[in-house]
Amino acid sequence: MKKISMLLLFLGIIVTFIGILPFIFAYPYCNSCANSGPSNFWELTLMLSYEGQGWYLIIGIVLLLLAMLSLFKRKRVQY
């Protein structure tokens, strides 16, 4: 059970980070530019986070909450 909680915590941190990116960085795509698209992995990550439309942030927070509840419940049972 602890491994699942740690996996949820790890995934929650990553997905929440991806969900926060659109609020920090501008969209790297230009409609009027020729050959405009992701030129590196960072721009691809930004484009995917923008296409998530906030779902990454919501799912990440839910995963973090589930992981924390599971870890706190486990600690409470041990005492």
N, CA, C and O atoms as a MOPAC input file, in Angstrom:
PM7 MOZYME 1SCF
protein

 N      0.82900 1    -1.19800 1     0.00000 1
 C      0.00000 1     0.00000 1     0.00000 1
 C      0.86800 1     1.25500 1     0.00000 1
 O      0.50700 1     2.26900 1    -0.59800 1
 N      2.01900 1     1.17800 1     0.67800 1
 C      2.88900 1     2.34400 1     0.72800 1
 C      3.46300 1     2.64300 1    -0.65600 1
 O      3.64100 1     3.80700 1    -1.01700 1
 N      3.75200 1     1.59600 1    -1.43100 1
 C      4.28600 1     1.81300 1    -2.77500 1
 C      3.26900 1     2.51600 1    -3.65800 1
 O      3.62600 1     3.38600 1    -4.45200 1
 N      2.00600 1     2.14300 1    -3.52100 1
 C      0.95300 1     2.78900 1    -4.31100 1
 C      0.80600 1     4.25100 1    -3.89800 1
 O      0.62700 1     5.12800 1    -4.74200 1
 N      0.88300 1     4.50300 1    -2.59300 1
 C      0.78300 1     5.88700 1    -2.11100 1
 C      1.93600 1     6.73500 1    -2.62000 1
 O      1.74400 1     7.88600 1    -3.01100 1
 N      3.12700 1     6.16800 1    -2.61600 1
 C      4.28100 1     6.91500 1    -3.11300 1
 C      4.18500 1     7.13900 1    -4.63300 1
 O      4.58000 1     8.19200 1    -5.13400 1
 N      3.66300 1     6.15300 1    -5.35200 1
 C      3.46500 1     6.31300 1    -6.79200 1
 C      2.43700 1     7.40800 1    -7.08000 1
 O      2.63900 1     8.23600 1    -7.96800 1
 N      1.33100 1     7.40900 1    -6.32300 1
 C      0.32500 1     8.46600 1    -6.48500 1
 C      0.91700 1     9.83500 1    -6.16700 1
 O      0.62500 1    10.81500 1    -6.85300 1
 N      1.74100 1     9.90300 1    -5.13500 1
 C      2.37400 1    11.16700 1    -4.76000 1
 C      3.30000 1    11.64900 1    -5.87500 1
 O      3.26800 1    12.82100 1    -6.24900 1
 N      4.11700 1    10.75100 1    -6.40200 1
 C      5.04200 1    11.09900 1    -7.47700 1
 C      4.29400 1    11.54700 1    -8.73100 1
 O      4.62800 1    12.57700 1    -9.31700 1
 N      3.28600 1    10.78200 1    -9.14300 1
 C      2.49500 1    11.15700 1   -10.31500 1
 C      1.73900 1    12.46400 1   -10.08700 1
 O      1.61000 1    13.28000 1   -10.99900 1
 N      1.24200 1    12.65700 1    -8.87100 1
 C      0.52800 1    13.88800 1    -8.55400 1
 C      1.41600 1    15.10800 1    -8.67200 1
 O      0.98500 1    16.15200 1    -9.16000 1
 N      2.66200 1    14.97900 1    -8.22600 1
 C      3.60100 1    16.10100 1    -8.32500 1
 C      3.89600 1    16.42100 1    -9.78500 1
 O      3.90300 1    17.58900 1   -10.17500 1
 N      4.13800 1    15.39400 1   -10.59100 1
 C      4.45600 1    15.61700 1   -12.00800 1
 C      3.26400 1    16.21800 1   -12.75300 1
 O      3.42800 1    17.18300 1   -13.49900 1
 N      2.06900 1    15.66000 1   -12.56200 1
 C      0.89200 1    16.14100 1   -13.28800 1
 C      0.50800 1    17.55100 1   -12.82300 1
 O      0.07300 1    18.36800 1   -13.63400 1
 N      0.66500 1    17.84000 1   -11.53500 1
 C      0.38400 1    19.18900 1   -11.03600 1
 C      1.37000 1    20.19200 1   -11.62400 1
 O      0.98300 1    21.30500 1   -11.97900 1
 N      2.62900 1    19.81100 1   -11.72900 1
 C      3.63100 1    20.68600 1   -12.34100 1
 C      3.26800 1    20.99600 1   -13.79500 1
 O      3.35500 1    22.14200 1   -14.23600 1
 N      2.86200 1    19.96300 1   -14.52900 1
 C      2.45400 1    20.17500 1   -15.92500 1
 C      1.20000 1    21.04500 1   -15.99200 1
 O      1.05500 1    21.84300 1   -16.91800 1
 N      0.29800 1    20.90200 1   -15.03000 1
 C     -0.91800 1    21.70200 1   -15.01300 1
 C     -0.68800 1    23.16000 1   -14.67500 1
 O     -1.48200 1    24.01700 1   -15.06100 1
 N      0.39200 1    23.45500 1   -13.95800 1
 C      0.69300 1    24.84100 1   -13.57700 1
 C      1.40400 1    25.59400 1   -14.70100 1
 O      1.33900 1    26.82200 1   -14.75100 1
 N      2.07200 1    24.88700 1   -15.59300 1
 C      2.85900 1    25.52800 1   -16.65200 1
 C      2.09800 1    26.56600 1   -17.47500 1
 O      2.66300 1    27.62700 1   -17.74200 1
 N      0.84500 1    26.32800 1   -17.89600 1
 C      0.15500 1    27.35700 1   -18.70100 1
 C     -0.06700 1    28.67300 1   -17.95500 1
 O     -0.23100 1    29.71800 1   -18.58500 1
 N     -0.07300 1    28.63500 1   -16.63500 1
 C     -0.26600 1    29.86300 1   -15.86200 1
 C      1.02900 1    30.65400 1   -15.70900 1
 O      1.00300 1    31.82000 1   -15.31800 1
 N      2.16600 1    30.02200 1   -16.01600 1
 C      3.46200 1    30.66800 1   -15.84300 1
 C      4.06900 1    31.10900 1   -17.17400 1
 O      4.60500 1    32.21200 1   -17.27600 1
 N      3.98600 1    30.24600 1   -18.20100 1
 C      4.66400 1    30.49100 1   -19.46900 1
 C      3.65400 1    30.73600 1   -20.59100 1
 O      2.52300 1    30.25300 1   -20.54900 1
 N      4.09100 1    31.49400 1   -21.59000 1
 C      3.25400 1    31.79200 1   -22.75400 1
 C      3.22700 1    30.59800 1   -23.70000 1
 O      4.12300 1    29.75400 1   -23.68200 1
 N      2.18700 1    30.54000 1   -24.52500 1
 C      2.03800 1    29.46900 1   -25.50000 1
 C      3.10900 1    29.61800 1   -26.58000 1
 O      3.24200 1    30.70100 1   -27.15000 1
 N      3.87900 1    28.56400 1   -26.88100 1
 C      5.02100 1    28.71100 1   -27.80000 1
 C      4.67400 1    28.59900 1   -29.27800 1
 O      5.58600 1    28.44600 1   -30.09200 1
 N      3.42700 1    28.66700 1   -29.66100 1
 C      3.02500 1    28.45100 1   -31.04800 1
 C      2.63900 1    29.77100 1   -31.68900 1
 O      2.05500 1    30.63900 1   -31.04100 1
 N      2.95900 1    29.91600 1   -32.93500 1
 C      2.62800 1    31.12700 1   -33.69000 1
 C      1.82200 1    30.72000 1   -34.92100 1
 O      2.31200 1    29.94700 1   -35.74500 1
 N      0.60300 1    31.22300 1   -35.06000 1
 C     -0.26100 1    30.84300 1   -36.17700 1
 C      0.24500 1    31.36000 1   -37.52100 1
 O      0.07700 1    30.69400 1   -38.54300 1
 N      0.86200 1    32.54100 1   -37.52800 1
 C      1.27700 1    33.12700 1   -38.79300 1
 C      2.70900 1    32.75300 1   -39.18400 1
 O      3.16600 1    33.14100 1   -40.25900 1
 N      3.40900 1    32.02800 1   -38.35700 1
 C      4.80100 1    31.66600 1   -38.63900 1
 C      4.86700 1    30.38100 1   -39.45900 1
 O      4.06900 1    29.46500 1   -39.26600 1
 N      5.81900 1    30.33100 1   -40.36400 1
 C      6.02300 1    29.11000 1   -41.14200 1
 C      6.75300 1    28.08200 1   -40.28400 1
 O      7.64800 1    28.42900 1   -39.51300 1
 N      6.37000 1    26.83000 1   -40.42000 1
 C      6.99100 1    25.73300 1   -39.67300 1
 C      6.93800 1    25.95000 1   -38.16200 1
 O      7.87600 1    25.60800 1   -37.44100 1
 N      5.85400 1    26.50800 1   -37.70400 1
 C      5.72800 1    26.75600 1   -36.27800 1
 C      5.24000 1    25.48600 1   -35.58600 1
 O      4.20300 1    24.92500 1   -35.94200 1
 N      5.97700 1    25.06100 1   -34.62900 1
 C      5.66000 1    23.85900 1   -33.87400 1
 C      6.71600 1    23.67100 1   -32.80500 1
 O      7.62100 1    24.49400 1   -32.67000 1
 N      6.60900 1    22.61200 1   -32.05700 1
 C      7.59000 1    22.41800 1   -30.99300 1
 C      8.96900 1    22.10800 1   -31.56600 1
 O      9.14100 1    21.14900 1   -32.31800 1
 N      9.94200 1    22.92800 1   -31.20200 1
 C     11.30000 1    22.70000 1   -31.69100 1
 C     12.14000 1    21.91600 1   -30.69600 1
 O     13.23800 1    21.46400 1   -31.02200 1
 N     11.62500 1    21.75500 1   -29.48200 1
 C     12.33400 1    20.96100 1   -28.48800 1
 C     11.32100 1    20.35600 1   -27.50400 1
 O     10.12000 1    20.60500 1   -27.59900 1
 N     11.82500 1    19.56900 1   -26.57500 1
 C     10.95400 1    18.86000 1   -25.64000 1
 C     10.19900 1    19.82900 1   -24.72700 1
 O      9.04200 1    19.57800 1   -24.39100 1
 N     10.83300 1    20.92400 1   -24.32500 1
 C     10.18800 1    21.89100 1   -23.44100 1
 C      8.96800 1    22.51900 1   -24.11100 1
 O      7.91500 1    22.64000 1   -23.48500 1
 N      9.09800 1    22.92200 1   -25.38100 1
 C      7.96400 1    23.51300 1   -26.08800 1
 C      6.84700 1    22.49500 1   -26.29500 1
 O      5.66900 1    22.84700 1   -26.23400 1
 N      7.20700 1    21.24500 1   -26.53700 1
 C      6.19700 1    20.19900 1   -26.65600 1
 C      5.44300 1    20.02900 1   -25.34100 1
 O      4.22100 1    19.87600 1   -25.34100 1
 N      6.16300 1    20.05700 1   -24.22200 1
 C      5.52800 1    19.95300 1   -22.90700 1
 C      4.58500 1    21.12600 1   -22.67100 1
 O      3.47900 1    20.94000 1   -22.16200 1
 N      5.01000 1    22.32700 1   -23.03700 1
 C      4.14300 1    23.50400 1   -22.88200 1
 C      2.89000 1    23.38700 1   -23.74500 1
 O      1.79300 1    23.72200 1   -23.29800 1
 N      3.05000 1    22.91300 1   -24.97400 1
 C      1.88800 1    22.78700 1   -25.86100 1
 C      0.90600 1    21.74700 1   -25.32300 1
 O     -0.30600 1    21.96000 1   -25.36600 1
 N      1.41600 1    20.63600 1   -24.82300 1
 C      0.53700 1    19.61500 1   -24.26100 1
 C     -0.15300 1    20.10200 1   -22.99500 1
 O     -1.31500 1    19.77200 1   -22.75500 1
 N      0.55300 1    20.88500 1   -22.18500 1
 C     -0.07200 1    21.39800 1   -20.96300 1
 C     -1.17200 1    22.40800 1   -21.29500 1
 O     -2.18100 1    22.47300 1   -20.59300 1
 N     -0.98600 1    23.19400 1   -22.35600 1
 C     -2.04500 1    24.12100 1   -22.77400 1
 C     -3.25800 1    23.38000 1   -23.30300 1
 O     -4.39000 1    23.81500 1   -23.09500 1
 N     -3.03200 1    22.26300 1   -23.98600 1
 C     -4.15200 1    21.50700 1   -24.53500 1
 C     -4.92900 1    20.76700 1   -23.45200 1
 O     -6.06400 1    20.35200 1   -23.68300 1
 N     -4.33700 1    20.59800 1   -22.28400 1
 C     -5.03000 1    19.95200 1   -21.17300 1
 C     -6.13800 1    20.81000 1   -20.59200 1
 O     -7.03000 1    20.28600 1   -19.92500 1
 N     -6.10700 1    22.11600 1   -20.82700 1
 C     -7.12800 1    23.07900 1   -20.40600 1
 C     -7.47200 1    22.97900 1   -18.92400 1
 O     -8.64400 1    23.04400 1   -18.55300 1
 N     -6.46700 1    22.82400 1   -18.08300 1
 C     -6.69300 1    22.80300 1   -16.64100 1
 C     -6.94300 1    21.42200 1   -16.06500 1
 O     -6.92300 1    21.25400 1   -14.84600 1
 N     -7.17800 1    20.42800 1   -16.91400 1
 C     -7.44600 1    19.07900 1   -16.40400 1
 C     -6.22100 1    18.48000 1   -15.73700 1
 O     -6.35100 1    17.72400 1   -14.77400 1
 N     -5.04100 1    18.80300 1   -16.23100 1
 C     -3.82400 1    18.28500 1   -15.60300 1
 C     -3.70300 1    18.79200 1   -14.16800 1
 O     -3.31700 1    18.04400 1   -13.27100 1
 N     -4.02900 1    20.04800 1   -13.95800 1
 C     -3.94500 1    20.61400 1   -12.62000 1
 C     -4.95400 1    19.96200 1   -11.68400 1
 O     -4.61700 1    19.63200 1   -10.54700 1
 N     -6.17000 1    19.77400 1   -12.14000 1
 C     -7.20600 1    19.15800 1   -11.31100 1
 C     -6.85100 1    17.71100 1   -10.98700 1
 O     -6.95300 1    17.28900 1    -9.83500 1
 N     -6.43800 1    16.95700 1   -11.98800 1
 C     -6.07900 1    15.55500 1   -11.76200 1
 C     -4.86200 1    15.45000 1   -10.84900 1
 O     -4.80700 1    14.56900 1    -9.99100 1
 N     -3.89200 1    16.33800 1   -11.02300 1
 C     -2.70800 1    16.32700 1   -10.16700 1
 C     -3.03800 1    16.60500 1    -8.71700 1
 O     -2.50700 1    15.95000 1    -7.82100 1
 N     -3.90900 1    17.56800 1    -8.47600 1
 C     -4.29900 1    17.88400 1    -7.09900 1
 C     -5.06900 1    16.72300 1    -6.47900 1
 O     -4.87200 1    16.40300 1    -5.30700 1
 N     -5.94100 1    16.09600 1    -7.25500 1
 C     -6.68000 1    14.93200 1    -6.74100 1
 C     -5.72200 1    13.79300 1    -6.39500 1
 O     -5.87000 1    13.15300 1    -5.35400 1
 N     -4.74200 1    13.53900 1    -7.26200 1
 C     -3.75600 1    12.49400 1    -6.97100 1
 C     -2.94900 1    12.81400 1    -5.71200 1
 O     -2.68400 1    11.92900 1    -4.89900 1
 N     -2.56100 1    14.07600 1    -5.55400 1
 C     -1.83300 1    14.46700 1    -4.34800 1
 C     -2.68000 1    14.27900 1    -3.09700 1
 O     -2.18600 1    13.79600 1    -2.07800 1
 N     -3.94100 1    14.65500 1    -3.16800 1
 C     -4.82100 1    14.48800 1    -2.01500 1
 C     -5.02600 1    13.01900 1    -1.66400 1
 O     -5.00500 1    12.64900 1    -0.49000 1
 N     -5.22400 1    12.18500 1    -2.67700 1
 C     -5.38700 1    10.75200 1    -2.42500 1
 C     -4.13500 1    10.15200 1    -1.80000 1
 O     -4.22600 1     9.33800 1    -0.88000 1
 N     -2.97300 1    10.54900 1    -2.29300 1
 C     -1.72300 1    10.02600 1    -1.75000 1
 C     -1.53100 1    10.47100 1    -0.30600 1
 O     -1.13900 1     9.67100 1     0.54300 1
 N     -1.80100 1    11.73500 1    -0.02500 1
 C     -1.61900 1    12.23500 1     1.34100 1
 C     -2.61900 1    11.59700 1     2.30100 1
 O     -2.26200 1    11.23900 1     3.42400 1
 N     -3.85800 1    11.45500 1     1.86800 1
 C     -4.84000 1    10.79100 1     2.72900 1
 C     -4.43900 1     9.35000 1     3.00900 1
 O     -4.58400 1     8.86300 1     4.13000 1
 N     -3.94400 1     8.68400 1     2.00400 1
 C     -3.51700 1     7.29700 1     2.18100 1
 C     -2.32200 1     7.20700 1     3.12600 1
 O     -2.27200 1     6.32100 1     3.97900 1
 N     -1.36400 1     8.11500 1     2.98000 1
 C     -0.19400 1     8.09700 1     3.86400 1
 C     -0.57100 1     8.45100 1     5.30400 1
 O     -0.07400 1     7.82300 1     6.24000 1
 N     -1.44100 1     9.44500 1     5.49600 1
 C     -1.85700 1     9.81000 1     6.84900 1
 C     -2.68100 1     8.70500 1     7.49300 1
 O     -2.56200 1     8.44800 1     8.69200 1
 N     -3.51300 1     8.05600 1     6.69600 1
 C     -4.31700 1     6.94900 1     7.21300 1
 C     -3.40800 1     5.80100 1     7.65000 1
 O     -3.65000 1     5.16400 1     8.67500 1
 N     -2.37800 1     5.54900 1     6.87600 1
 C     -1.42200 1     4.49200 1     7.20900 1
 C     -0.66700 1     4.82000 1     8.50300 1
 O     -0.46200 1     3.94300 1     9.34200 1
 N     -0.25800 1     6.07500 1     8.66200 1
 C      0.45000 1     6.46100 1     9.88200 1
 C     -0.46000 1     6.37200 1    11.10000 1
 O     -0.01600 1     5.98200 1    12.17900 1
 N     -1.72700 1     6.73000 1    10.93400 1
 C     -2.68400 1     6.69600 1    12.02800 1
 C     -2.92500 1     5.25300 1    12.48300 1
 O     -3.09000 1     5.00700 1    13.67800 1
 N     -2.94700 1     4.31000 1    11.56000 1
 C     -3.18200 1     2.90800 1    11.88300 1
 C     -1.99700 1     2.32700 1    12.62500 1
 O     -2.17800 1     1.44500 1    13.46400 1
 N     -0.78200 1     2.79500 1    12.34300 1
 C      0.40100 1     2.25600 1    12.98100 1
 C      0.45900 1     2.59300 1    14.47200 1
 O      1.01600 1     1.80900 1    15.24000 1
 N     -0.09100 1     3.72100 1    14.90800 1
 C     -0.00200 1     4.13200 1    16.31700 1
 C     -1.02100 1     3.44800 1    17.16800 1
 O     -1.07700 1     3.68500 1    18.37500 1

